[in-house]
């Protein structure tokens, strides 16, 4: 309960205090970026044990998976494809190359540009991880539902497409 004394000493009811801290924005937990991050974390929690078992980080796996979708790709394009920043990508590529999982060469048109492709050893690793990965997908699909998962992927694709034309505050 509020009375004149509590108002004078600066204490407010809890709801008012929380609303004051929140300001003019929606609740932190209800923000779209946080909802997407929580969902991503829930999904990745399923895949991490398998990746660790095969000696891979999430980022390394993302790069290898991206490389399976192309014959070869320039490093700058791979960064965009795998949603990684250049400095992180350089370090990860160095590690993957040292393990023999990728091959690097200079672009024919511009020797300053690097081109990356997955190596035969990298493809073998993908083949080793694939059954577990597909089993995890099957478990997620069974738990969440085929239709709901397809709808979610369609909605996420539509969201991405609809936001593509907007310029962000921080263009990369």
Residue frames as a rotation matrix with the C-alpha (Angstrom) as fourth column:
UNK 1
0.573 0.820 0.000 0.00
0.820 -0.573 0.000 0.00
0.000 0.000 -1.000 0.00
UNK 2
-0.446 -0.714 0.540 1.21
0.679 -0.663 -0.315 3.51
0.583 0.226 0.780 -0.71
UNK 3
0.607 0.584 -0.539 0.80
0.781 -0.565 0.266 6.40
-0.149 -0.582 -0.799 1.61
UNK 4
0.944 -0.221 0.244 2.18
-0.135 -0.936 -0.326 9.92
0.301 0.274 -0.913 1.77
UNK 5
0.563 -0.772 0.295 5.15
-0.521 -0.055 0.852 8.81
-0.641 -0.633 -0.433 3.86
UNK 6
0.175 -0.532 0.829 6.30
0.507 0.770 0.387 6.11
-0.844 0.353 0.405 1.40
UNK 7
0.720 0.104 0.686 5.86
0.673 -0.348 -0.653 8.53
0.171 0.932 -0.321 -1.49
UNK 8
0.920 -0.368 0.133 7.98
-0.388 -0.903 0.184 11.08
0.053 -0.221 -0.974 0.30
UNK 9
0.311 -0.868 0.387 10.86
-0.467 0.215 0.858 8.73
-0.828 -0.447 -0.338 1.02
UNK 10
-0.237 -0.472 -0.849 11.03
-0.952 -0.064 0.300 7.58
-0.196 0.879 -0.434 -2.58
UNK 11
-0.870 -0.029 0.492 9.69
0.006 0.998 0.069 4.06
-0.493 0.063 -0.868 -2.25
UNK 12
-0.287 0.790 -0.541 7.03
-0.958 -0.231 0.171 3.05
0.010 0.568 0.823 -4.73
UNK 13
0.557 0.488 0.672 4.96
-0.444 0.859 -0.255 -0.06
-0.702 -0.157 0.695 -5.15
UNK 14
-0.240 -0.760 0.604 6.86
0.091 0.602 0.794 -2.81
-0.967 0.245 -0.075 -6.95
UNK 15
0.251 0.397 0.883 4.82
0.885 0.276 -0.376 -2.72
-0.392 0.875 -0.282 -10.18
UNK 16
0.992 0.109 -0.070 5.35
0.079 -0.937 -0.339 1.02
-0.102 0.331 -0.938 -10.54
UNK 17
0.329 -0.942 -0.070 9.05
-0.502 -0.237 0.832 0.66
-0.800 -0.238 -0.551 -9.82
UNK 18
-0.244 -0.403 0.882 9.40
0.460 0.752 0.471 -2.08
-0.854 0.521 0.002 -12.42
UNK 19
0.608 0.524 0.596 7.43
0.777 -0.240 -0.582 -0.07
-0.162 0.817 -0.553 -14.97
UNK 20
0.888 -0.316 -0.333 9.70
-0.281 -0.948 0.151 2.89
-0.363 -0.040 -0.931 -14.29
UNK 21
-0.081 -0.968 0.236 12.82
-0.279 0.250 0.927 0.83
-0.957 0.009 -0.291 -14.93
UNK 22
-0.034 0.131 0.991 11.35
0.767 0.639 -0.058 -0.60
-0.640 0.758 -0.122 -18.12
UNK 23
-0.666 -0.190 -0.722 10.66
-0.151 -0.913 0.380 2.84
-0.731 0.361 0.579 -19.54
UNK 24
0.088 0.781 -0.619 8.86
-0.804 -0.311 -0.507 3.21
-0.588 0.542 0.600 -22.84
UNK 25
-0.489 -0.369 -0.791 10.04
-0.802 0.547 0.240 -0.16
0.344 0.751 -0.564 -24.18
UNK 26
0.608 0.655 -0.448 8.49
-0.466 0.752 0.467 -3.61
0.642 -0.075 0.763 -24.13
UNK 27
0.770 -0.320 0.552 9.70
-0.418 0.402 0.815 -6.07
-0.483 -0.858 0.176 -21.49
UNK 28
-0.156 -0.953 -0.260 13.23
-0.932 0.055 0.359 -7.29
-0.328 0.299 -0.896 -22.17
UNK 29
-0.623 -0.088 0.777 12.10
-0.097 0.995 0.035 -10.91
-0.776 -0.053 -0.628 -22.22
UNK 30
0.352 0.847 0.399 9.46
0.444 0.224 -0.867 -10.08
-0.824 0.483 -0.297 -24.85
UNK 31
0.179 -0.356 -0.917 11.83
-0.715 -0.687 0.127 -8.38
-0.676 0.633 -0.378 -27.27
UNK 32
0.930 0.230 -0.287 12.12
-0.367 0.565 -0.738 -10.10
-0.007 0.792 0.610 -30.64
UNK 33
0.128 -0.944 -0.304 15.94
-0.655 0.149 -0.741 -10.39
0.745 0.293 -0.599 -30.51
UNK 34
-0.520 -0.320 0.792 15.75
-0.841 0.355 -0.409 -12.06
-0.150 -0.878 -0.453 -27.07
UNK 35
0.486 0.753 0.443 12.98
-0.578 0.657 -0.483 -14.43
-0.655 -0.021 0.755 -28.16
UNK 36
0.819 -0.230 -0.525 15.05
-0.414 0.396 -0.820 -15.45
0.396 0.889 0.229 -31.18
UNK 37
-0.226 -0.966 0.123 18.18
-0.767 0.099 -0.634 -15.90
0.601 -0.238 -0.763 -29.06
UNK 38
-0.226 0.211 0.951 16.33
-0.811 0.500 -0.303 -18.05
-0.539 -0.840 0.058 -26.51
UNK 39
0.824 0.562 0.074 14.92
-0.404 0.674 -0.619 -20.23
-0.398 0.480 0.782 -29.30
UNK 40
0.497 -0.730 -0.469 18.36
-0.534 0.169 -0.829 -20.51
0.684 0.662 -0.306 -30.93
UNK 41
-0.427 -0.683 0.592 19.89
-0.884 0.176 -0.434 -21.50
0.192 -0.709 -0.679 -27.61
UNK 42
0.212 0.594 0.776 17.21
-0.666 0.669 -0.330 -24.17
-0.715 -0.447 0.537 -27.06
UNK 43
0.957 0.111 -0.269 17.94
-0.285 0.542 -0.791 -25.62
0.058 0.833 0.550 -30.50
UNK 44
0.250 -0.950 -0.187 21.74
-0.583 0.006 -0.813 -25.45
0.773 0.312 -0.552 -30.21
UNK 45
-0.097 -0.218 0.971 21.62
-0.960 0.278 -0.033 -27.11
-0.263 -0.935 -0.236 -26.79
UNK 46
0.781 0.451 0.431 20.47
-0.316 0.882 -0.349 -30.21
-0.538 0.136 0.832 -28.67
UNK 47
0.914 -0.396 -0.091 23.36
0.028 0.284 -0.958 -30.15
0.406 0.873 0.271 -31.16
UNK 48
0.456 -0.803 0.385 26.32
-0.844 -0.527 -0.102 -29.11
0.284 -0.278 -0.917 -28.96
UNK 49
0.376 -0.371 0.849 27.06
-0.502 0.689 0.523 -32.53
-0.778 -0.623 0.073 -27.43
UNK 50
0.776 -0.067 0.627 27.38
0.487 0.694 -0.529 -34.09
-0.400 0.716 0.572 -30.88
UNK 51
0.821 -0.500 0.275 29.58
-0.110 -0.612 -0.783 -31.25
0.560 0.612 -0.558 -32.13
UNK 52
0.396 -0.684 0.613 31.81
-0.910 -0.206 0.358 -31.53
-0.119 -0.700 -0.704 -29.05
UNK 53
0.581 -0.121 0.805 32.03
-0.069 0.978 0.197 -35.31
-0.811 -0.171 0.559 -29.56
UNK 54
0.705 -0.283 0.650 33.40
0.709 0.305 -0.636 -34.63
-0.018 0.909 0.416 -33.05
UNK 55
-0.184 -0.880 -0.438 35.76
0.841 -0.371 0.393 -31.89
-0.508 -0.296 0.809 -31.85
UNK 56
-0.456 0.093 0.885 33.84
0.678 -0.608 0.413 -29.03
0.576 0.789 0.214 -33.46
UNK 57
-0.788 0.299 -0.537 32.62
0.184 -0.719 -0.670 -25.68
-0.587 -0.627 0.512 -32.30
UNK 58
0.273 0.960 0.061 29.29
0.492 -0.085 -0.866 -24.27
-0.827 0.267 -0.495 -33.48
UNK 59
0.471 -0.135 -0.872 31.10
-0.558 -0.811 -0.176 -21.80
-0.683 0.570 -0.457 -35.73
UNK 60
-0.664 -0.746 -0.044 33.33
-0.550 0.447 0.705 -24.47
-0.507 0.493 -0.707 -37.26
UNK 61
-0.498 0.574 0.650 30.29
0.554 0.787 -0.271 -26.61
-0.667 0.225 -0.710 -37.98
UNK 62
0.518 0.723 -0.458 28.49
0.141 -0.600 -0.788 -23.63
-0.844 0.344 -0.412 -39.53
UNK 63
0.019 -0.610 -0.792 31.43
-0.827 -0.456 0.330 -23.05
-0.562 0.648 -0.513 -41.87
UNK 64
-0.873 -0.362 0.328 31.70
-0.165 0.850 0.501 -26.70
-0.460 0.383 -0.801 -42.86
UNK 65
-0.122 0.917 0.380 27.95
0.632 0.366 -0.683 -26.89
-0.765 0.157 -0.624 -43.48
UNK 66
0.545 0.286 -0.788 28.07
-0.286 -0.820 -0.495 -23.71
-0.788 0.496 -0.365 -45.55
UNK 67
-0.357 -0.799 -0.485 30.96
-0.793 -0.015 0.609 -25.12
-0.494 0.602 -0.628 -47.58
UNK 68
-0.675 0.173 0.718 28.93
0.312 0.948 0.066 -28.22
-0.669 0.268 -0.693 -48.44
UNK 69
0.394 0.919 0.005 26.45
0.455 -0.190 -0.870 -25.98
-0.799 0.345 -0.493 -50.27
UNK 70
0.804 -0.203 -0.559 29.06
-0.532 -0.665 -0.524 -24.52
-0.265 0.719 -0.643 -52.66
UNK 71
0.791 -0.607 -0.074 31.95
0.422 0.630 -0.652 -25.81
0.443 0.484 0.755 -54.75
UNK 72
-0.391 -0.852 -0.349 34.24
0.914 -0.315 -0.254 -23.02
0.107 -0.418 0.902 -53.49
UNK 73
0.726 0.662 0.184 33.61
0.610 -0.744 0.273 -19.56
0.318 -0.086 -0.944 -52.11
UNK 74
-0.162 -0.743 0.649 35.56
0.123 -0.668 -0.734 -16.37
0.979 -0.039 0.200 -51.47
UNK 75
-0.670 -0.208 -0.712 36.30
0.691 0.174 -0.701 -15.75
0.270 -0.963 0.027 -47.81
UNK 76
-0.941 0.339 -0.008 34.27
-0.316 -0.885 -0.342 -12.52
-0.123 -0.319 0.940 -47.72
UNK 77
-0.216 0.898 -0.384 31.25
-0.698 0.133 0.704 -14.32
0.683 0.420 0.598 -49.17
UNK 78
-0.246 0.056 -0.968 31.70
0.436 0.898 -0.058 -17.17
0.866 -0.436 -0.246 -46.68
UNK 79
-0.969 -0.118 -0.216 31.62
0.245 -0.437 -0.865 -14.66
0.008 -0.892 0.452 -43.83
UNK 80
-0.578 0.815 -0.044 28.22
-0.815 -0.574 0.083 -13.44
0.042 0.084 0.996 -45.04
UNK 81
-0.095 0.525 -0.846 26.98
-0.421 0.749 0.512 -16.96
0.902 0.405 0.150 -45.72
UNK 82
-0.181 -0.091 -0.979 27.93
0.635 0.749 -0.187 -18.23
0.751 -0.656 -0.078 -42.25
UNK 83
0.726 0.491 0.481 27.11
0.045 -0.732 0.680 -14.97
0.686 -0.472 -0.553 -40.40
UNK 84
0.506 -0.662 -0.553 30.60
0.827 0.191 0.529 -14.58
-0.245 -0.724 0.644 -38.98
UNK 85
0.889 -0.290 -0.353 32.79
-0.292 -0.955 0.050 -11.52
-0.352 0.058 -0.934 -38.61
UNK 86
0.719 -0.622 -0.311 36.01
-0.333 0.084 -0.939 -11.44
0.610 0.778 -0.147 -40.63
UNK 87
-0.173 -0.871 0.459 38.48
-0.907 -0.041 -0.419 -11.70
0.384 -0.489 -0.783 -37.73
UNK 88
0.092 0.283 0.955 36.63
-0.689 0.710 -0.144 -14.68
-0.719 -0.645 0.260 -36.22
UNK 89
0.950 0.310 -0.042 36.36
-0.230 0.602 -0.764 -16.34
-0.212 0.736 0.643 -39.60
UNK 90
0.392 -0.882 -0.262 40.10
-0.663 -0.073 -0.745 -15.96
0.638 0.466 -0.614 -40.23
UNK 91
-0.379 -0.520 0.765 40.95
-0.917 0.319 -0.238 -17.71
-0.121 -0.792 -0.598 -36.96
UNK 92
0.339 0.605 0.721 38.42
-0.465 0.773 -0.431 -20.49
-0.818 -0.189 0.543 -37.55
UNK 93
0.927 -0.024 -0.375 39.61
-0.350 0.306 -0.885 -21.06
0.136 0.952 0.275 -41.12
UNK 94
-0.028 -0.999 0.032 43.19
-0.874 0.009 -0.485 -21.31
0.484 -0.041 -0.874 -39.87
UNK 95
-0.325 -0.030 0.945 42.11
-0.749 0.618 -0.238 -24.01
-0.577 -0.786 -0.223 -37.37
UNK 96
0.669 0.665 0.331 40.05
-0.297 0.648 -0.701 -25.92
-0.681 0.371 0.631 -39.96
UNK 97
0.709 -0.492 -0.505 42.91
-0.556 0.050 -0.830 -25.78
0.433 0.869 -0.238 -42.47
UNK 98
-0.303 -0.865 0.400 45.39
-0.939 0.199 -0.280 -27.04
0.163 -0.461 -0.872 -39.87
UNK 99
-0.174 0.346 0.922 43.07
-0.467 0.795 -0.387 -30.02
-0.867 -0.497 0.023 -39.27
UNK 100
-0.957 -0.282 0.066 42.84
-0.064 0.428 0.901 -30.66
-0.282 0.859 -0.428 -43.01
UNK 101
-0.286 0.942 0.178 39.09
0.606 0.321 -0.728 -30.05
-0.742 -0.101 -0.663 -43.11
UNK 102
0.832 0.490 -0.261 39.20
0.120 -0.619 -0.776 -27.22
-0.542 0.615 -0.574 -45.66
UNK 103
-0.088 -0.838 0.538 41.41
0.967 0.057 0.248 -26.13
-0.238 0.542 0.806 -48.53
UNK 104
0.610 0.201 -0.767 42.43
0.147 -0.979 -0.140 -22.56
-0.779 -0.027 -0.627 -49.22
UNK 105
-0.210 -0.679 0.703 43.82
0.955 0.012 0.296 -20.97
-0.209 0.734 0.646 -52.35
UNK 106
-0.639 -0.034 -0.768 44.04
-0.013 -0.998 0.054 -17.55
-0.769 0.045 0.638 -53.96
UNK 107
0.523 0.850 0.065 41.32
0.171 -0.030 -0.985 -16.41
-0.835 0.526 -0.161 -56.33
UNK 108
-0.034 -0.538 0.842 42.39
0.949 0.248 0.197 -16.57
-0.315 0.805 0.502 -59.96
UNK 109
0.492 0.333 0.804 41.02
0.673 -0.732 -0.108 -13.11
0.553 0.594 -0.584 -60.77
UNK 110
0.483 -0.314 0.817 42.58
-0.528 -0.849 -0.014 -11.41
0.698 -0.425 -0.576 -57.74
UNK 111
-0.043 -0.621 -0.783 45.45
0.286 0.743 -0.605 -13.11
0.957 -0.250 0.146 -55.90
UNK 112
-0.791 -0.218 0.571 44.76
-0.410 -0.503 -0.761 -10.99
0.453 -0.836 0.309 -52.80
UNK 113
0.122 0.933 0.338 41.39
-0.982 0.065 0.175 -12.73
0.142 -0.354 0.925 -52.33
UNK 114
-0.838 -0.389 0.384 41.14
-0.480 0.860 -0.175 -16.11
-0.262 -0.331 -0.907 -50.66
UNK 115
0.069 0.828 -0.556 38.91
-0.822 0.363 0.439 -18.94
0.565 0.427 0.706 -51.85
UNK 116
-0.613 -0.192 0.766 37.85
-0.703 0.576 -0.418 -21.77
-0.361 -0.795 -0.488 -49.54
UNK 117
0.115 0.671 -0.733 36.41
-0.701 0.577 0.418 -25.21
0.703 0.466 0.537 -50.19
UNK 118
0.587 0.120 0.801 35.72
-0.711 0.549 0.439 -28.24
-0.387 -0.827 0.408 -48.05
UNK 119
-0.453 -0.827 -0.332 38.35
-0.890 0.441 0.117 -30.98
0.050 0.348 -0.936 -48.28
UNK 120
-0.067 0.379 -0.923 37.70
-0.274 0.882 0.383 -34.71
0.959 0.279 0.045 -48.66
UNK 121
-0.758 -0.245 -0.604 38.54
0.481 0.416 -0.772 -35.08
0.440 -0.876 -0.197 -44.95
UNK 122
-0.872 0.488 0.028 35.98
-0.422 -0.724 -0.546 -32.35
-0.246 -0.488 0.837 -44.16
UNK 123
-0.146 0.835 -0.530 33.35
-0.840 0.178 0.512 -34.18
0.523 0.520 0.676 -46.19
UNK 124
-0.335 -0.037 -0.941 34.10
0.229 0.966 -0.119 -37.38
0.914 -0.256 -0.315 -44.25
UNK 125
-0.974 -0.007 -0.227 33.58
0.222 -0.231 -0.947 -35.48
-0.046 -0.973 0.227 -41.01
UNK 126
-0.531 0.839 -0.118 30.26
-0.847 -0.528 0.054 -34.12
-0.018 0.129 0.992 -42.31
UNK 127
-0.048 0.489 -0.871 29.25
-0.452 0.767 0.455 -37.70
0.891 0.415 0.184 -43.17
UNK 128
-0.651 -0.261 -0.713 30.21
0.450 0.623 -0.640 -38.82
0.611 -0.737 -0.288 -39.64
UNK 129
-0.950 0.276 -0.143 28.19
-0.046 -0.580 -0.813 -36.06
-0.307 -0.766 0.564 -37.95
UNK 130
-0.681 0.692 -0.240 25.19
-0.597 -0.334 0.730 -36.22
0.425 0.640 0.640 -40.32
UNK 131
-0.326 0.638 -0.697 23.38
0.343 0.767 0.542 -39.24
0.881 -0.063 -0.469 -38.81
UNK 132
-0.503 0.107 -0.857 23.39
0.855 -0.082 -0.512 -37.74
-0.125 -0.991 -0.050 -35.31
UNK 133
-0.932 0.135 -0.335 22.44
-0.154 -0.987 0.033 -34.34
-0.327 0.082 0.942 -36.67
UNK 134
-0.585 0.751 -0.306 19.52
-0.402 0.060 0.914 -35.81
0.704 0.658 0.267 -38.61
UNK 135
-0.322 0.445 -0.836 18.42
0.726 0.683 0.084 -37.78
0.608 -0.579 -0.543 -35.52
UNK 136
-0.736 0.023 -0.677 18.38
0.509 -0.641 -0.575 -34.54
-0.447 -0.767 0.460 -33.54
UNK 137
-0.853 0.461 -0.245 16.33
-0.516 -0.676 0.525 -32.86
0.076 0.575 0.815 -36.28
UNK 138
-0.425 0.715 -0.556 13.92
0.086 0.643 0.761 -35.81
0.901 0.275 -0.335 -36.17
UNK 139
-0.440 0.217 -0.871 13.57
0.890 0.236 -0.391 -35.51
0.120 -0.947 -0.297 -32.39
UNK 140
-0.869 0.116 -0.482 12.94
0.019 -0.964 -0.267 -31.77
-0.495 -0.241 0.835 -32.63
UNK 141
-0.733 0.604 -0.314 10.40
-0.508 -0.178 0.843 -32.34
0.453 0.777 0.437 -35.41
UNK 142
-0.384 0.588 -0.712 8.62
0.508 0.778 0.369 -35.06
0.771 -0.220 -0.597 -33.42
UNK 143
-0.517 0.126 -0.847 8.44
0.824 -0.194 -0.532 -32.90
-0.231 -0.973 -0.004 -30.32
UNK 144
-0.730 0.161 -0.664 7.50
-0.111 -0.987 -0.118 -29.61
-0.674 -0.013 0.738 -32.01
UNK 145
0.324 0.875 0.360 5.53
0.253 0.286 -0.924 -31.00
-0.912 0.390 -0.129 -34.97
UNK 146
-0.377 -0.460 0.804 6.17
0.857 0.155 0.491 -31.26
-0.351 0.874 0.335 -38.70
UNK 147
0.323 0.617 0.718 3.61
0.837 -0.540 0.086 -28.61
0.441 0.573 -0.691 -39.62
UNK 148
0.939 0.045 -0.340 4.65
0.245 -0.782 0.573 -26.16
-0.240 -0.621 -0.746 -36.89
UNK 149
0.054 -0.995 -0.083 8.34
0.394 -0.055 0.918 -26.52
-0.918 -0.082 0.389 -37.78
UNK 150
-0.353 -0.109 0.929 7.62
0.935 -0.052 0.350 -25.91
0.010 0.993 0.120 -41.48
UNK 151
0.665 0.660 0.349 5.48
0.627 -0.748 0.220 -22.89
0.406 0.072 -0.911 -40.57
UNK 152
0.721 -0.467 -0.512 8.19
0.248 -0.517 0.819 -21.56
-0.647 -0.718 -0.257 -38.26
UNK 153
-0.329 -0.900 0.285 10.85
0.621 0.021 0.784 -21.86
-0.711 0.435 0.552 -40.96
UNK 154
-0.099 0.381 0.919 8.53
0.921 -0.315 0.230 -20.18
0.377 0.869 -0.320 -43.48
UNK 155
0.881 0.468 -0.075 7.75
0.454 -0.786 0.419 -17.36
0.137 -0.403 -0.905 -41.03
UNK 156
0.372 -0.825 -0.425 11.41
0.315 -0.319 0.894 -16.83
-0.873 -0.467 0.141 -40.21
UNK 157
-0.479 -0.505 0.718 12.23
0.826 0.018 0.564 -16.72
-0.298 0.863 0.409 -43.93
UNK 158
0.285 0.688 0.667 9.41
0.802 -0.553 0.227 -14.23
0.525 0.470 -0.709 -44.51
UNK 159
0.869 -0.031 -0.493 10.61
0.342 -0.682 0.646 -12.08
-0.356 -0.730 -0.583 -41.58
UNK 160
-0.116 -0.992 -0.048 14.15
0.504 -0.101 0.858 -12.07
-0.856 0.075 0.512 -42.95
UNK 161
-0.423 0.003 0.906 12.90
0.900 -0.114 0.420 -11.17
0.105 0.993 0.046 -46.43
UNK 162
0.596 0.751 0.284 10.61
0.699 -0.659 0.277 -8.41
0.395 0.034 -0.918 -45.19
UNK 163
0.797 -0.347 -0.494 13.43
0.195 -0.627 0.754 -6.81
-0.572 -0.698 -0.432 -43.19
UNK 164
0.080 -0.839 0.538 16.00
0.926 0.262 0.271 -7.09
-0.368 0.477 0.798 -45.99
UNK 165
0.158 0.037 0.987 15.06
0.728 -0.679 -0.092 -3.70
0.667 0.733 -0.134 -47.43
UNK 166
0.979 0.205 0.009 15.31
0.139 -0.693 0.707 -1.87
0.151 -0.691 -0.707 -44.11
UNK 167
0.077 -0.982 0.171 18.58
0.012 -0.170 -0.985 -0.19
0.997 0.078 -0.002 -43.37
UNK 168
0.551 0.044 -0.833 19.85
0.781 0.325 0.533 -1.00
0.294 -0.945 0.144 -39.92
UNK 169
0.975 -0.217 -0.041 21.50
-0.174 -0.869 0.463 1.48
-0.136 -0.445 -0.885 -37.65
UNK 170
0.094 -0.984 0.153 24.71
-0.623 0.062 0.780 -0.44
-0.777 -0.169 -0.607 -38.10
UNK 171
0.900 0.196 -0.388 25.30
-0.434 0.452 -0.779 -1.69
0.023 0.870 0.492 -41.65
UNK 172
0.302 -0.823 0.481 27.98
-0.138 0.462 0.876 -4.35
-0.943 -0.331 0.026 -41.99
